[in-house]
Amino acid sequence: MENYYTNKKQEKLDFKQIILGHYKKILEISTVEYHGGYTKYGAGQDASTEYITDKRKEFIQAVETLALALYPHFDKEMKKVYTIFLNDDKLLHKKYADADGFIRGHEDENNKVKHSIKRLELMQDLFRDLGSLMFRLDYFKTSAYSEGDVDFIDVDSSGKQDKDVQEE
């Protein structure tokens, strides 16, 4: 999140920059091995423990957050895709959940890992669809500058600077 904050020189970020920053973070997450979370134990005098995050869950949560942030900008096509995704996600949960609605690992059948892998696949599809939406909305269009980065000078029809505009 610290990447989204700016200093005085940058002024402020717009929504598009925040979304592109989040998209970039998801791409970074997806370039490492998807592994489950685990605890790393120190040895000897350094008997500290460190929890290593589950990269599958990290990717899933990041894609869900991107979808929620972009939801107000969904076009007709993305709304249809997202409705199908929500239904598939609900069916997936139902398939692997216990009677009480929780997904737990069992000795004979590891529902928790299977659910996590299937959900990761579902989220990869959603991420692809969100990328397509962002393409349709021109989020990936680049320019050397934006309107806020340039000071405009009024000129009259002869090309001379308007007298009412002071030079800085």
HELIX and SHEET records of a PDB file:
HELIX    1   1 GLU A    2  TYR A    4  5                                   3    
HELIX    2   2 LYS A    8  GLN A   10  5                                   3    
HELIX    3   3 PHE A   15  ILE A   29  1                                  15    
HELIX    4   4 LYS A   55  LEU A   70  1                                  16    
HELIX    5   5 TYR A   71  HIS A   73  5                                   3    
HELIX    6   6 LYS A   76  TYR A   96  1                                  21    
HELIX    7   7 ASN A  111  ARG A  136  1                                  26    
HELIX    8   8 GLU A  147  ASP A  149  5                                   3    
SHEET    1   A 2 TYR A  38  TYR A  41  0                                        
SHEET    2   A 2 THR A  49  ILE A  52 -1                                        
END                                                                             
